[in-house]
Amino acid sequence: NEMIDGALFQEQVEANNIQGVPAVFLNGKPFANGLIDTAKLIEKLQEQFPDLLSEADDDAEQLGQQDVTIIGAGPAGVAAAIYTARKGLKVTMVADRIGGQVKDTQDIENLISVPLTT
C-alpha cells in the first residue's frame, strides 16, 4: 500500500478528485472513501474478487491457527513479534518487507535496543 498526505501533495488530491479521507484506491481506481473498518474493506474485496476465497487444493499447505497477526514489519512490528514469540505465542507477520522504513529513513529512534541510528 502507499499512503499520501494530501496536505503535502495537493496536486494528488486534485488529480484524483478526493473529497474525503481516507480515500482508498485499488489498482488506480477509487475503492472506498471516508470512515470504513477493516471488515467492510474485506467484504468489498470479496465481492470484487470472489475467487480469493475459493476452496484451496487439498494438497496445499495451510498455515495453522495463529495467536497473533502483526501487520507491518518496521521496528514496532518486529518488536511486537519478538516479544509475542518470547511469550510462547504463535505469531504471523504480514508485510511487504522486513525493516519497514528503516531502509528509507535518515534517523530511526525506535529500533529495538538502539536509541538512535542514522
Biopython code that builds the backbone (N, CA, C, O; Angstrom):
import numpy as np
from Bio.PDB.StructureBuilder import StructureBuilder

atoms = [
    (1, "ASN", "N", (0.838, -1.169, 0.000)),
    (1, "ASN", "CA", (0.000, 0.000, 0.000)),
    (1, "ASN", "C", (0.878, 1.225, 0.000)),
    (1, "ASN", "O", (2.058, 1.165, 0.345)),
    (2, "GLU", "N", (0.309, 2.302, -0.378)),
    (2, "GLU", "CA", (1.019, 3.578, -0.412)),
    (2, "GLU", "C", (0.106, 4.602, 0.244)),
    (2, "GLU", "O", (-1.083, 4.666, -0.065)),
    (3, "MET", "N", (0.650, 5.389, 1.134)),
    (3, "MET", "CA", (-0.140, 6.406, 1.822)),
    (3, "MET", "C", (0.410, 7.769, 1.444)),
    (3, "MET", "O", (1.622, 7.988, 1.473)),
    (4, "ILE", "N", (-0.486, 8.690, 1.089)),
    (4, "ILE", "CA", (-0.063, 10.018, 0.659)),
    (4, "ILE", "C", (-0.749, 11.056, 1.529)),
    (4, "ILE", "O", (-1.968, 11.021, 1.699)),
    (5, "ASP", "N", (0.021, 11.972, 2.076)),
    (5, "ASP", "CA", (-0.524, 13.069, 2.883)),
    (5, "ASP", "C", (-1.022, 14.154, 1.934)),
    (5, "ASP", "O", (-0.231, 14.835, 1.281)),
    (6, "GLY", "N", (-2.344, 14.305, 1.866)),
    (6, "GLY", "CA", (-2.945, 15.266, 0.950)),
    (6, "GLY", "C", (-2.555, 16.696, 1.227)),
    (6, "GLY", "O", (-2.562, 17.524, 0.316)),
    (7, "ALA", "N", (-2.210, 17.011, 2.480)),
    (7, "ALA", "CA", (-1.797, 18.374, 2.808)),
    (7, "ALA", "C", (-0.454, 18.708, 2.151)),
    (7, "ALA", "O", (-0.178, 19.863, 1.824)),
    (8, "LEU", "N", (0.363, 17.685, 1.966)),
    (8, "LEU", "CA", (1.677, 17.900, 1.350)),
    (8, "LEU", "C", (1.644, 17.724, -0.168)),
    (8, "LEU", "O", (2.467, 18.299, -0.881)),
    (9, "PHE", "N", (0.701, 16.937, -0.654)),
    (9, "PHE", "CA", (0.644, 16.626, -2.079)),
    (9, "PHE", "C", (-0.739, 16.992, -2.628)),
    (9, "PHE", "O", (-1.489, 16.130, -3.086)),
    (10, "GLN", "N", (-1.050, 18.261, -2.573)),
    (10, "GLN", "CA", (-2.354, 18.751, -3.003)),
    (10, "GLN", "C", (-2.647, 18.405, -4.461)),
    (10, "GLN", "O", (-3.804, 18.195, -4.826)),
    (11, "GLU", "N", (-1.618, 18.346, -5.288)),
    (11, "GLU", "CA", (-1.829, 18.008, -6.698)),
    (11, "GLU", "C", (-2.380, 16.589, -6.848)),
    (11, "GLU", "O", (-3.147, 16.325, -7.774)),
    (12, "GLN", "N", (-2.000, 15.669, -5.951)),
    (12, "GLN", "CA", (-2.546, 14.310, -5.974)),
    (12, "GLN", "C", (-4.028, 14.316, -5.598)),
    (12, "GLN", "O", (-4.835, 13.603, -6.194)),
    (13, "VAL", "N", (-4.373, 15.133, -4.599)),
    (13, "VAL", "CA", (-5.769, 15.249, -4.167)),
    (13, "VAL", "C", (-6.620, 15.741, -5.323)),
    (13, "VAL", "O", (-7.685, 15.189, -5.600)),
    (14, "GLU", "N", (-6.151, 16.774, -5.992)),
    (14, "GLU", "CA", (-6.900, 17.345, -7.110)),
    (14, "GLU", "C", (-6.962, 16.376, -8.297)),
    (14, "GLU", "O", (-8.016, 16.221, -8.914)),
    (15, "ALA", "N", (-5.851, 15.733, -8.614)),
    (15, "ALA", "CA", (-5.807, 14.813, -9.758)),
    (15, "ALA", "C", (-6.749, 13.630, -9.564)),
    (15, "ALA", "O", (-7.320, 13.125, -10.530)),
    (16, "ASN", "N", (-6.914, 13.185, -8.313)),
    (16, "ASN", "CA", (-7.776, 12.036, -8.029)),
    (16, "ASN", "C", (-9.163, 12.435, -7.545)),
    (16, "ASN", "O", (-9.975, 11.582, -7.187)),
    (17, "ASN", "N", (-9.432, 13.750, -7.537)),
    (17, "ASN", "CA", (-10.735, 14.270, -7.120)),
    (17, "ASN", "C", (-11.164, 13.712, -5.761)),
    (17, "ASN", "O", (-12.300, 13.268, -5.590)),
    (18, "ILE", "N", (-10.243, 13.740, -4.803)),
    (18, "ILE", "CA", (-10.507, 13.203, -3.469)),
    (18, "ILE", "C", (-11.340, 14.205, -2.683)),
    (18, "ILE", "O", (-10.946, 15.359, -2.508)),
    (19, "GLN", "N", (-12.504, 13.746, -2.207)),
    (19, "GLN", "CA", (-13.427, 14.607, -1.466)),
    (19, "GLN", "C", (-13.361, 14.357, 0.037)),
    (19, "GLN", "O", (-13.635, 15.268, 0.819)),
    (20, "GLY", "N", (-13.009, 13.164, 0.454)),
    (20, "GLY", "CA", (-12.962, 12.805, 1.866)),
    (20, "GLY", "C", (-11.787, 11.904, 2.145)),
    (20, "GLY", "O", (-11.194, 11.329, 1.232)),
    (21, "VAL", "N", (-11.458, 11.788, 3.406)),
    (21, "VAL", "CA", (-10.343, 10.929, 3.789)),
    (21, "VAL", "C", (-10.808, 9.932, 4.831)),
    (21, "VAL", "O", (-11.709, 10.255, 5.605)),
    (22, "PRO", "N", (-10.253, 8.764, 4.891)),
    (22, "PRO", "CA", (-9.276, 8.294, 3.910)),
    (22, "PRO", "C", (-9.949, 7.938, 2.581)),
    (22, "PRO", "O", (-11.122, 7.567, 2.536)),
    (23, "ALA", "N", (-9.190, 8.061, 1.529)),
    (23, "ALA", "CA", (-9.630, 7.637, 0.204)),
    (23, "ALA", "C", (-8.772, 6.430, -0.176)),
    (23, "ALA", "O", (-7.544, 6.515, -0.202)),
    (24, "VAL", "N", (-9.422, 5.320, -0.467)),
    (24, "VAL", "CA", (-8.709, 4.087, -0.788)),
    (24, "VAL", "C", (-8.879, 3.807, -2.273)),
    (24, "VAL", "O", (-9.994, 3.776, -2.794)),
    (25, "PHE", "N", (-7.751, 3.604, -2.943)),
    (25, "PHE", "CA", (-7.753, 3.267, -4.363)),
    (25, "PHE", "C", (-7.203, 1.852, -4.513)),
    (25, "PHE", "O", (-6.273, 1.462, -3.807)),
    (26, "LEU", "N", (-7.777, 1.096, -5.424)),
    (26, "LEU", "CA", (-7.316, -0.250, -5.713)),
    (26, "LEU", "C", (-6.988, -0.313, -7.190)),
    (26, "LEU", "O", (-7.859, -0.101, -8.034)),
    (27, "ASN", "N", (-5.736, -0.603, -7.508)),
    (27, "ASN", "CA", (-5.282, -0.643, -8.900)),
    (27, "ASN", "C", (-5.594, 0.664, -9.624)),
    (27, "ASN", "O", (-5.991, 0.661, -10.789)),
    (28, "GLY", "N", (-5.407, 1.787, -8.915)),
    (28, "GLY", "CA", (-5.578, 3.099, -9.511)),
    (28, "GLY", "C", (-7.010, 3.597, -9.614)),
    (28, "GLY", "O", (-7.243, 4.686, -10.139)),
    (29, "LYS", "N", (-7.983, 2.821, -9.120)),
    (29, "LYS", "CA", (-9.389, 3.218, -9.193)),
    (29, "LYS", "C", (-9.951, 3.381, -7.786)),
    (29, "LYS", "O", (-9.550, 2.658, -6.874)),
    (30, "PRO", "N", (-10.894, 4.343, -7.595)),
    (30, "PRO", "CA", (-11.493, 4.524, -6.264)),
    (30, "PRO", "C", (-12.117, 3.219, -5.761)),
    (30, "PRO", "O", (-12.819, 2.533, -6.503)),
    (31, "PHE", "N", (-11.858, 2.887, -4.505)),
    (31, "PHE", "CA", (-12.340, 1.636, -3.917)),
    (31, "PHE", "C", (-13.203, 1.891, -2.678)),
    (31, "PHE", "O", (-14.252, 1.268, -2.514)),
    (32, "ALA", "N", (-12.768, 2.802, -1.808)),
    (32, "ALA", "CA", (-13.526, 3.146, -0.605)),
    (32, "ALA", "C", (-13.182, 4.579, -0.234)),
    (32, "ALA", "O", (-12.103, 5.080, -0.552)),
    (33, "ASN", "N", (-14.118, 5.226, 0.445)),
    (33, "ASN", "CA", (-13.905, 6.624, 0.800)),
    (33, "ASN", "C", (-14.533, 6.903, 2.160)),
    (33, "ASN", "O", (-15.639, 6.440, 2.440)),
    (34, "GLY", "N", (-13.841, 7.647, 2.996)),
    (34, "GLY", "CA", (-14.366, 8.011, 4.302)),
    (34, "GLY", "C", (-14.160, 6.914, 5.323)),
    (34, "GLY", "O", (-13.404, 5.969, 5.096)),
    (35, "LEU", "N", (-14.841, 7.049, 6.455)),
    (35, "LEU", "CA", (-14.702, 6.113, 7.559)),
    (35, "LEU", "C", (-15.182, 4.724, 7.141)),
    (35, "LEU", "O", (-16.338, 4.547, 6.757)),
    (36, "ILE", "N", (-14.290, 3.750, 7.219)),
    (36, "ILE", "CA", (-14.628, 2.364, 6.870)),
    (36, "ILE", "C", (-13.728, 1.457, 7.694)),
    (36, "ILE", "O", (-12.541, 1.733, 7.862)),
    (37, "ASP", "N", (-14.299, 0.375, 8.206)),
    (37, "ASP", "CA", (-13.481, -0.526, 9.018)),
    (37, "ASP", "C", (-12.915, -1.655, 8.163)),
    (37, "ASP", "O", (-13.304, -1.841, 7.010)),
    (38, "THR", "N", (-12.000, -2.394, 8.749)),
    (38, "THR", "CA", (-11.316, -3.461, 8.021)),
    (38, "THR", "C", (-12.292, -4.513, 7.510)),
    (38, "THR", "O", (-12.138, -5.006, 6.393)),
    (39, "ALA", "N", (-13.287, -4.859, 8.307)),
    (39, "ALA", "CA", (-14.256, -5.879, 7.889)),
    (39, "ALA", "C", (-14.975, -5.455, 6.612)),
    (39, "ALA", "O", (-15.192, -6.277, 5.721)),
    (40, "LYS", "N", (-15.344, -4.180, 6.517)),
    (40, "LYS", "CA", (-16.022, -3.690, 5.311)),
    (40, "LYS", "C", (-15.082, -3.730, 4.108)),
    (40, "LYS", "O", (-15.505, -4.068, 3.003)),
    (41, "LEU", "N", (-13.821, -3.391, 4.315)),
    (41, "LEU", "CA", (-12.853, -3.453, 3.218)),
    (41, "LEU", "C", (-12.710, -4.888, 2.718)),
    (41, "LEU", "O", (-12.667, -5.130, 1.511)),
    (42, "ILE", "N", (-12.638, -5.832, 3.645)),
    (42, "ILE", "CA", (-12.510, -7.238, 3.259)),
    (42, "ILE", "C", (-13.759, -7.688, 2.509)),
    (42, "ILE", "O", (-13.665, -8.399, 1.508)),
    (43, "GLU", "N", (-14.931, -7.270, 2.995)),
    (43, "GLU", "CA", (-16.189, -7.586, 2.314)),
    (43, "GLU", "C", (-16.173, -7.077, 0.874)),
    (43, "GLU", "O", (-16.545, -7.800, -0.051)),
    (44, "LYS", "N", (-15.740, -5.828, 0.691)),
    (44, "LYS", "CA", (-15.678, -5.239, -0.654)),
    (44, "LYS", "C", (-14.693, -6.005, -1.536)),
    (44, "LYS", "O", (-14.953, -6.208, -2.721)),
    (45, "LEU", "N", (-13.562, -6.431, -0.965)),
    (45, "LEU", "CA", (-12.592, -7.213, -1.732)),
    (45, "LEU", "C", (-13.183, -8.558, -2.141)),
    (45, "LEU", "O", (-12.979, -9.016, -3.265)),
    (46, "GLN", "N", (-13.922, -9.191, -1.218)),
    (46, "GLN", "CA", (-14.540, -10.478, -1.527)),
    (46, "GLN", "C", (-15.576, -10.332, -2.634)),
    (46, "GLN", "O", (-15.691, -11.205, -3.494)),
    (47, "GLU", "N", (-16.326, -9.243, -2.619)),
    (47, "GLU", "CA", (-17.314, -9.004, -3.672)),
    (47, "GLU", "C", (-16.636, -8.818, -5.021)),
    (47, "GLU", "O", (-17.094, -9.337, -6.039)),
    (48, "GLN", "N", (-15.544, -8.075, -5.014)),
    (48, "GLN", "CA", (-14.861, -7.756, -6.264)),
    (48, "GLN", "C", (-14.016, -8.922, -6.780)),
    (48, "GLN", "O", (-13.846, -9.087, -7.988)),
    (49, "PHE", "N", (-13.492, -9.725, -5.860)),
    (49, "PHE", "CA", (-12.619, -10.844, -6.237)),
    (49, "PHE", "C", (-13.085, -12.124, -5.550)),
    (49, "PHE", "O", (-12.416, -12.597, -4.631)),
    (50, "PRO", "N", (-14.212, -12.697, -5.970)),
    (50, "PRO", "CA", (-14.755, -13.882, -5.295)),
    (50, "PRO", "C", (-13.828, -15.093, -5.339)),
    (50, "PRO", "O", (-13.924, -15.967, -4.478)),
    (51, "ASP", "N", (-12.941, -15.161, -6.315)),
    (51, "ASP", "CA", (-12.029, -16.301, -6.414)),
    (51, "ASP", "C", (-11.004, -16.334, -5.292)),
    (51, "ASP", "O", (-10.388, -17.372, -5.054)),
    (52, "LEU", "N", (-10.810, -15.214, -4.596)),
    (52, "LEU", "CA", (-9.846, -15.190, -3.499)),
    (52, "LEU", "C", (-10.222, -16.161, -2.390)),
    (52, "LEU", "O", (-9.353, -16.641, -1.662)),
    (53, "LEU", "N", (-11.512, -16.454, -2.257)),
    (53, "LEU", "CA", (-11.973, -17.337, -1.190)),
    (53, "LEU", "C", (-12.309, -18.742, -1.671)),
    (53, "LEU", "O", (-12.890, -19.536, -0.931)),
    (54, "SER", "N", (-11.943, -19.048, -2.915)),
    (54, "SER", "CA", (-12.276, -20.371, -3.426)),
    (54, "SER", "C", (-11.543, -21.433, -2.617)),
    (54, "SER", "O", (-10.498, -21.174, -2.019)),
    (55, "GLU", "N", (-12.104, -22.612, -2.614)),
    (55, "GLU", "CA", (-11.517, -23.718, -1.863)),
    (55, "GLU", "C", (-10.078, -23.962, -2.320)),
    (55, "GLU", "O", (-9.799, -24.041, -3.516)),
    (56, "ALA", "N", (-9.190, -24.076, -1.367)),
    (56, "ALA", "CA", (-7.794, -24.375, -1.678)),
    (56, "ALA", "C", (-7.671, -25.858, -2.009)),
    (56, "ALA", "O", (-8.477, -26.679, -1.570)),
    (57, "ASP", "N", (-6.647, -26.182, -2.791)),
    (57, "ASP", "CA", (-6.391, -27.590, -3.084)),
    (57, "ASP", "C", (-6.167, -28.344, -1.778)),
    (57, "ASP", "O", (-5.569, -27.813, -0.842)),
    (58, "ASP", "N", (-6.643, -29.569, -1.719)),
    (58, "ASP", "CA", (-6.452, -30.370, -0.516)),
    (58, "ASP", "C", (-4.974, -30.576, -0.224)),
    (58, "ASP", "O", (-4.583, -30.751, 0.930)),
    (59, "ASP", "N", (-4.141, -30.554, -1.283)),
    (59, "ASP", "CA", (-2.707, -30.770, -1.114)),
    (59, "ASP", "C", (-1.971, -29.495, -0.704)),
    (59, "ASP", "O", (-0.801, -29.548, -0.325)),
    (60, "ALA", "N", (-2.650, -28.354, -0.777)),
    (60, "ALA", "CA", (-1.984, -27.090, -0.474)),
    (60, "ALA", "C", (-1.640, -27.017, 1.011)),
    (60, "ALA", "O", (-2.425, -27.422, 1.868)),
    (61, "GLU", "N", (-0.462, -26.495, 1.290)),
    (61, "GLU", "CA", (-0.029, -26.350, 2.680)),
    (61, "GLU", "C", (-0.806, -25.202, 3.326)),
    (61, "GLU", "O", (-0.893, -24.113, 2.758)),
    (62, "GLN", "N", (-1.359, -25.439, 4.489)),
    (62, "GLN", "CA", (-2.136, -24.448, 5.206)),
    (62, "GLN", "C", (-1.366, -23.992, 6.443)),
    (62, "GLN", "O", (-0.740, -24.798, 7.130)),
    (63, "LEU", "N", (-1.420, -22.704, 6.712)),
    (63, "LEU", "CA", (-0.819, -22.163, 7.919)),
    (63, "LEU", "C", (-1.761, -22.453, 9.075)),
    (63, "LEU", "O", (-2.962, -22.198, 8.980)),
    (64, "GLY", "N", (-1.231, -22.978, 10.152)),
    (64, "GLY", "CA", (-2.057, -23.299, 11.312)),
    (64, "GLY", "C", (-2.597, -22.060, 11.998)),
    (64, "GLY", "O", (-2.190, -20.940, 11.689)),
    (65, "GLN", "N", (-3.510, -22.264, 12.923)),
    (65, "GLN", "CA", (-4.105, -21.162, 13.689)),
    (65, "GLN", "C", (-3.005, -20.412, 14.433)),
    (65, "GLN", "O", (-2.164, -21.020, 15.096)),
    (66, "GLN", "N", (-3.022, -19.097, 14.317)),
    (66, "GLN", "CA", (-2.033, -18.261, 14.978)),
    (66, "GLN", "C", (-2.689, -17.525, 16.143)),
    (66, "GLN", "O", (-3.894, -17.275, 16.134)),
    (67, "ASP", "N", (-1.879, -17.181, 17.147)),
    (67, "ASP", "CA", (-2.396, -16.425, 18.285)),
    (67, "ASP", "C", (-2.456, -14.934, 17.976)),
    (67, "ASP", "O", (-3.376, -14.236, 18.401)),
    (68, "VAL", "N", (-1.455, -14.452, 17.224)),
    (68, "VAL", "CA", (-1.339, -13.020, 16.954)),
    (68, "VAL", "C", (-0.915, -12.820, 15.510)),
    (68, "VAL", "O", (-0.042, -13.531, 15.012)),
    (69, "THR", "N", (-1.532, -11.853, 14.833)),
    (69, "THR", "CA", (-1.102, -11.448, 13.494)),
    (69, "THR", "C", (-0.679, -9.995, 13.578)),
    (69, "THR", "O", (-1.443, -9.143, 14.032)),
    (70, "ILE", "N", (0.533, -9.714, 13.141)),
    (70, "ILE", "CA", (1.086, -8.358, 13.170)),
    (70, "ILE", "C", (1.173, -7.863, 11.744)),
    (70, "ILE", "O", (1.765, -8.511, 10.881)),
    (71, "ILE", "N", (0.575, -6.706, 11.506)),
    (71, "ILE", "CA", (0.616, -6.113, 10.171)),
    (71, "ILE", "C", (1.700, -5.046, 10.180)),
    (71, "ILE", "O", (1.607, -4.055, 10.904)),
    (72, "GLY", "N", (2.727, -5.261, 9.370)),
    (72, "GLY", "CA", (3.857, -4.343, 9.300)),
    (72, "GLY", "C", (5.083, -4.970, 9.931)),
    (72, "GLY", "O", (4.981, -5.685, 10.928)),
    (73, "ALA", "N", (6.237, -4.703, 9.351)),
    (73, "ALA", "CA", (7.477, -5.288, 9.849)),
    (73, "ALA", "C", (8.548, -4.226, 10.029)),
    (73, "ALA", "O", (9.738, -4.483, 9.846)),
    (74, "GLY", "N", (8.106, -3.030, 10.391)),
    (74, "GLY", "CA", (9.055, -1.993, 10.773)),
    (74, "GLY", "C", (9.517, -2.255, 12.196)),
    (74, "GLY", "O", (9.238, -3.317, 12.751)),
    (75, "PRO", "N", (10.219, -1.304, 12.790)),
    (75, "PRO", "CA", (10.726, -1.508, 14.153)),
    (75, "PRO", "C", (9.641, -1.909, 15.152)),
    (75, "PRO", "O", (9.865, -2.800, 15.972)),
    (76, "ALA", "N", (8.478, -1.274, 15.103)),
    (76, "ALA", "CA", (7.411, -1.603, 16.059)),
    (76, "ALA", "C", (6.852, -2.999, 15.808)),
    (76, "ALA", "O", (6.617, -3.753, 16.753)),
    (77, "GLY", "N", (6.639, -3.344, 14.548)),
    (77, "GLY", "CA", (6.115, -4.666, 14.220)),
    (77, "GLY", "C", (7.079, -5.777, 14.595)),
    (77, "GLY", "O", (6.671, -6.807, 15.133)),
    (78, "VAL", "N", (8.358, -5.568, 14.312)),
    (78, "VAL", "CA", (9.369, -6.566, 14.659)),
    (78, "VAL", "C", (9.458, -6.714, 16.175)),
    (78, "VAL", "O", (9.557, -7.831, 16.682)),
    (79, "ALA", "N", (9.422, -5.596, 16.903)),
    (79, "ALA", "CA", (9.461, -5.652, 18.370)),
    (79, "ALA", "C", (8.262, -6.425, 18.900)),
    (79, "ALA", "O", (8.402, -7.261, 19.793)),
    (80, "ALA", "N", (7.073, -6.144, 18.345)),
    (80, "ALA", "CA", (5.873, -6.846, 18.790)),
    (80, "ALA", "C", (5.999, -8.344, 18.529)),
    (80, "ALA", "O", (5.609, -9.154, 19.370)),
    (81, "ALA", "N", (6.540, -8.714, 17.374)),
    (81, "ALA", "CA", (6.699, -10.128, 17.040)),
    (81, "ALA", "C", (7.691, -10.818, 17.979)),
    (81, "ALA", "O", (7.453, -11.941, 18.425)),
    (82, "ILE", "N", (8.786, -10.152, 18.270)),
    (82, "ILE", "CA", (9.796, -10.729, 19.153)),
    (82, "ILE", "C", (9.218, -10.973, 20.548)),
    (82, "ILE", "O", (9.348, -12.067, 21.097)),
    (83, "TYR", "N", (8.581, -9.952, 21.113)),
    (83, "TYR", "CA", (8.055, -10.091, 22.467)),
    (83, "TYR", "C", (6.881, -11.063, 22.528)),
    (83, "TYR", "O", (6.707, -11.753, 23.532)),
    (84, "THR", "N", (6.079, -11.127, 21.479)),
    (84, "THR", "CA", (4.977, -12.080, 21.433)),
    (84, "THR", "C", (5.511, -13.508, 21.367)),
    (84, "THR", "O", (5.033, -14.390, 22.081)),
    (85, "ALA", "N", (6.502, -13.733, 20.509)),
    (85, "ALA", "CA", (7.099, -15.068, 20.384)),
    (85, "ALA", "C", (7.791, -15.483, 21.681)),
    (85, "ALA", "O", (7.759, -16.656, 22.053)),
    (86, "ARG", "N", (8.414, -14.530, 22.369)),
    (86, "ARG", "CA", (9.075, -14.846, 23.649)),
    (86, "ARG", "C", (8.079, -15.332, 24.692)),
    (86, "ARG", "O", (8.451, -16.056, 25.616)),
    (87, "LYS", "N", (6.826, -14.943, 24.554)),
    (87, "LYS", "CA", (5.780, -15.401, 25.472)),
    (87, "LYS", "C", (5.205, -16.747, 25.044)),
    (87, "LYS", "O", (4.284, -17.263, 25.678)),
    (88, "GLY", "N", (5.749, -17.315, 23.967)),
    (88, "GLY", "CA", (5.323, -18.631, 23.527)),
    (88, "GLY", "C", (4.090, -18.640, 22.639)),
    (88, "GLY", "O", (3.489, -19.692, 22.420)),
    (89, "LEU", "N", (3.708, -17.476, 22.126)),
    (89, "LEU", "CA", (2.545, -17.400, 21.256)),
    (89, "LEU", "C", (2.956, -17.591, 19.800)),
    (89, "LEU", "O", (4.086, -17.287, 19.420)),
    (90, "LYS", "N", (2.036, -18.093, 18.996)),
    (90, "LYS", "CA", (2.280, -18.273, 17.561)),
    (90, "LYS", "C", (2.020, -16.936, 16.872)),
    (90, "LYS", "O", (0.958, -16.336, 17.035)),
    (91, "VAL", "N", (3.010, -16.479, 16.096)),
    (91, "VAL", "CA", (2.950, -15.146, 15.502)),
    (91, "VAL", "C", (3.040, -15.234, 13.984)),
    (91, "VAL", "O", (3.831, -16.002, 13.436)),
    (92, "THR", "N", (2.212, -14.432, 13.315)),
    (92, "THR", "CA", (2.307, -14.253, 11.874)),
    (92, "THR", "C", (2.539, -12.774, 11.614)),
    (92, "THR", "O", (1.879, -11.924, 12.212)),
    (93, "MET", "N", (3.470, -12.464, 10.730)),
    (93, "MET", "CA", (3.703, -11.082, 10.326)),
    (93, "MET", "C", (3.285, -10.943, 8.864)),
    (93, "MET", "O", (3.618, -11.782, 8.026)),
    (94, "VAL", "N", (2.550, -9.873, 8.573)),
    (94, "VAL", "CA", (2.142, -9.580, 7.204)),
    (94, "VAL", "C", (2.832, -8.278, 6.823)),
    (94, "VAL", "O", (2.565, -7.232, 7.413)),
    (95, "ALA", "N", (3.718, -8.346, 5.837)),
    (95, "ALA", "CA", (4.471, -7.154, 5.464)),
    (95, "ALA", "C", (5.049, -7.310, 4.068)),
    (95, "ALA", "O", (5.240, -8.416, 3.562)),
    (96, "ASP", "N", (5.316, -6.179, 3.477)),
    (96, "ASP", "CA", (5.964, -6.161, 2.174)),
    (96, "ASP", "C", (7.436, -6.533, 2.312)),
    (96, "ASP", "O", (8.002, -7.220, 1.462)),
    (97, "ARG", "N", (8.042, -6.066, 3.401)),
    (97, "ARG", "CA", (9.469, -6.337, 3.629)),
    (97, "ARG", "C", (9.786, -6.153, 5.105)),
    (97, "ARG", "O", (9.129, -5.377, 5.800)),
    (98, "ILE", "N", (10.782, -6.863, 5.570)),
    (98, "ILE", "CA", (11.238, -6.719, 6.951)),
    (98, "ILE", "C", (12.077, -5.446, 7.029)),
    (98, "ILE", "O", (12.917, -5.189, 6.167)),
    (99, "GLY", "N", (11.840, -4.666, 8.057)),
    (99, "GLY", "CA", (12.612, -3.439, 8.250)),
    (99, "GLY", "C", (11.784, -2.187, 8.056)),
    (99, "GLY", "O", (12.116, -1.133, 8.597)),
    (100, "GLY", "N", (10.706, -2.291, 7.286)),
    (100, "GLY", "CA", (9.850, -1.127, 7.076)),
    (100, "GLY", "C", (10.631, 0.069, 6.568)),
    (100, "GLY", "O", (11.431, -0.047, 5.639)),
    (101, "GLN", "N", (10.396, 1.207, 7.176)),
    (101, "GLN", "CA", (11.039, 2.438, 6.731)),
    (101, "GLN", "C", (12.492, 2.564, 7.181)),
    (101, "GLN", "O", (13.167, 3.532, 6.831)),
    (102, "VAL", "N", (12.975, 1.595, 7.953)),
    (102, "VAL", "CA", (14.367, 1.648, 8.392)),
    (102, "VAL", "C", (15.297, 1.809, 7.194)),
    (102, "VAL", "O", (16.326, 2.479, 7.282)),
    (103, "LYS", "N", (14.928, 1.191, 6.079)),
    (103, "LYS", "CA", (15.766, 1.241, 4.883)),
    (103, "LYS", "C", (15.658, 2.568, 4.137)),
    (103, "LYS", "O", (16.493, 2.877, 3.287)),
    (104, "ASP", "N", (14.620, 3.359, 4.457)),
    (104, "ASP", "CA", (14.370, 4.585, 3.710)),
    (104, "ASP", "C", (14.562, 5.867, 4.513)),
    (104, "ASP", "O", (14.577, 6.955, 3.938)),
    (105, "THR", "N", (14.708, 5.758, 5.814)),
    (105, "THR", "CA", (14.663, 6.920, 6.693)),
    (105, "THR", "C", (16.058, 7.311, 7.169)),
    (105, "THR", "O", (16.913, 6.455, 7.399)),
    (106, "GLN", "N", (16.272, 8.605, 7.312)),
    (106, "GLN", "CA", (17.565, 9.116, 7.758)),
    (106, "GLN", "C", (17.860, 8.734, 9.210)),
    (106, "GLN", "O", (18.932, 8.205, 9.505)),
    (107, "ASP", "N", (16.918, 8.996, 10.115)),
    (107, "ASP", "CA", (17.119, 8.711, 11.537)),
    (107, "ASP", "C", (16.012, 7.793, 12.038)),
    (107, "ASP", "O", (14.838, 8.009, 11.740)),
    (108, "ILE", "N", (16.389, 6.763, 12.803)),
    (108, "ILE", "CA", (15.426, 5.853, 13.414)),
    (108, "ILE", "C", (15.653, 5.899, 14.920)),
    (108, "ILE", "O", (16.774, 5.715, 15.393)),
    (109, "GLU", "N", (14.576, 6.147, 15.672)),
    (109, "GLU", "CA", (14.701, 6.239, 17.125)),
    (109, "GLU", "C", (13.965, 5.131, 17.853)),
    (109, "GLU", "O", (14.001, 5.097, 19.083)),
    (110, "ASN", "N", (13.298, 4.221, 17.151)),
    (110, "ASN", "CA", (12.549, 3.177, 17.841)),
    (110, "ASN", "C", (12.959, 1.775, 17.420)),
    (110, "ASN", "O", (12.146, 0.853, 17.497)),
    (111, "LEU", "N", (14.181, 1.591, 16.983)),
    (111, "LEU", "CA", (14.702, 0.275, 16.638)),
    (111, "LEU", "C", (15.092, -0.419, 17.942)),
    (111, "LEU", "O", (15.735, 0.180, 18.803)),
    (112, "ILE", "N", (14.699, -1.683, 18.080)),
    (112, "ILE", "CA", (14.951, -2.396, 19.321)),
    (112, "ILE", "C", (16.423, -2.314, 19.715)),
    (112, "ILE", "O", (17.312, -2.584, 18.907)),
    (113, "SER", "N", (16.661, -1.944, 20.947)),
    (113, "SER", "CA", (17.965, -1.863, 21.608)),
    (113, "SER", "C", (18.878, -0.779, 21.062)),
    (113, "SER", "O", (20.036, -0.701, 21.473)),
    (114, "VAL", "N", (18.402, 0.062, 20.149)),
    (114, "VAL", "CA", (19.230, 1.109, 19.576)),
    (114, "VAL", "C", (18.549, 2.469, 19.822)),
    (114, "VAL", "O", (17.499, 2.740, 19.239)),
    (115, "PRO", "N", (19.133, 3.323, 20.677)),
    (115, "PRO", "CA", (18.489, 4.614, 20.963)),
    (115, "PRO", "C", (18.312, 5.481, 19.728)),
    (115, "PRO", "O", (17.262, 6.100, 19.555)),
    (116, "LEU", "N", (19.318, 5.538, 18.870)),
    (116, "LEU", "CA", (19.260, 6.339, 17.659)),
    (116, "LEU", "C", (20.238, 5.781, 16.656)),
    (116, "LEU", "O", (21.378, 5.462, 16.994)),
    (117, "THR", "N", (19.790, 5.663, 15.420)),
    (117, "THR", "CA", (20.694, 5.237, 14.360)),
    (117, "THR", "C", (20.414, 6.069, 13.124)),
    (117, "THR", "O", (19.291, 6.527, 12.916)),
    (118, "THR", "N", (21.429, 6.263, 12.313)),
    (118, "THR", "CA", (21.277, 7.042, 11.078)),
    (118, "THR", "C", (21.704, 6.188, 9.897)),
    (118, "THR", "O", (21.658, 6.646, 8.756)),
]
sb = StructureBuilder()
sb.init_structure("model")
sb.init_model(0)
sb.init_chain("A")
sb.init_seg("    ")
for serial, (resi, resn, name, xyz) in enumerate(atoms, 1):
    if name == "N":
        sb.init_residue(resn, " ", resi, " ")
    sb.init_atom(name, np.array(xyz, "f"), 0.0, 1.0, " ", f" {name:<3s}", serial, name[0])
structure = sb.get_structure()
